[in-house]
């Protein structure tokens, strides 16, 4: 794989994560999953749980965005291997 195709995969992943974060049912599903592993302290309201789950989703999106920015700054190894870099 070259840099462009790898970058495209990561960008598509970010777009999918953004889309999912905008779907209330996805946030609710993440809350359910987090409850199953006892991630929340006792006594949290559903609103607080939803907020934590949404923040997790947006933090993940920010991490993917940072990964893209770092990746864009790197040289394309496929070009380097062909003596172009």
Secondary structure, DSSP 8 states (H G I E B T S, - for coil): --HHHHHHHHHHHHHHHHHHHT-HHHHHHHHHHHHHTT-S-TT--HHHHHHHHHHHHHHHHHHHHHHHHHHHHS--HHHHHTT--
